Structure formats: structure tokens, C-alpha cells
């Protein structure tokens, strides 16, 4: 049986105080802004799939009490904030022991899991009434992703190489994640689409914008286009 590597080794485009951010630039900042708006200072926040610690440090700097979890803690950078090892794809029972939490963040983790809907069910259960859930995943319906599907037969951030090399095993268009949450009884949803693709070559960026405009005019189902951004983020009030 082959081994799936669940943490990308690539070249992160952003860092926070020297710690690599394993997300599209601006995602962590937006999460911080959302939590500041919705939570009281000192609220306890769980950071699932915490990586090297960039989001945990940012949220602590914003005044939250952060508890971090990850499958692989070998790259953890924060000496004064522990990261608990946990296979979050199986169950979230470790959160029961470390909770309760006012918010649970699952940033760029759900696409790594075999059973996304059960993971959402567990998040809702652990969070409980009144809690806030923040979930992000690559957006396969972004125009650039649709171009890669048309030209190469793959969605952006999903490929044979990323299946084993980055652990991206579950493709979740935003409408499917939306339906999963509603099926599980979560209806207070707020969607954000972050990190619109920027091509370094100007004429190719013009082509990209032209295709995006054409999609908006031709495609009748707004669930399939019009949401530009390489990352889809949903904020759920349980």
C-alpha cells in the first residue's frame, strides 16, 4: 500500500513571523478578521490541521486561547504552544478532552480526508450550539481551475501528483460542501471566496479575466461559476 503525504512541501507564498503559511495568501488574515468580529477576546479556538503553527500564532496574537492539532507535528514551530497529534480523519474525540471551544477552524484539511461529511458531522457535534466553525478548501470551480480541467484534465490543486504528494484526495466544490452542511442541520452559512488567480504574464491574465467574464454570461447555474478565488471558505454558526 502506498503512503500518502498529507503536508505539502512546496514553496509557500506567505509566512507569518517566519512561519510558512500553507494556504493561499490572505486566507489566514481573513479568518482572523472573522473571529475578531464574531468572538469575545480570550475565546478558546481549536486549530485543526495546524501545520507549522502560522494560524495558531496569528490567532494567539489576536488575543484568542488557541489549541492546535495535527496528524504530523514534526514541523511544529511554537515552543510555548503545544500541538497535539491526532488523526482528525477518524474522529474528533481528542477535542472533547481538550474543549470546549467557541470556534473550530479546519483550514485546508477537509480535502485530505476520506469522509468529509463525517468530519463535518464531528465538527458540529464537538462545537455544539452557538459555536463557530470555519472551513476552507481549494475551490475547483474557480475559472483558473476550470481552464486547467479543459486544457489538462485536472482541477487546480488536484492531480495524480497531489494525491500522494500532498494528500488532496477529496474534491469538494462549494455547493457540495454547502449541501453536506445543510444535510447535517447547519443552515447559518456565510461563504467567502479568496485568492483570485493572478497570472504573472499580463496577456495571460487578460485571457483569464476574459474567460471568467464569458463564464458568468454563459453559465446559468451560479453554483458553477461567478465565485472567483482559489480558496472557498465557509463560516458556520451552529
ABEGO torsion letter per residue (X at the ends): XBBBBABBABBBABBBGGBBBBBBBGAAAAAAAAAAAABBBGBBBBBBGAEAGAAAAAAAAAGBBBBBBBABAAABABAABBBBBBBAAABAAAAAAAOBBABBBBBGAAAABABAAAAAAAAAAAAEBGBBBBBBBBBAABAAAAAAAAAAGBBBGBBAAAAAAAGBABBBBAAAAAAAAAAAGBABBBBBBBGBBBBABAAAAAAAAAAAAAAAAABABAAABGBBEABBBBBBBX
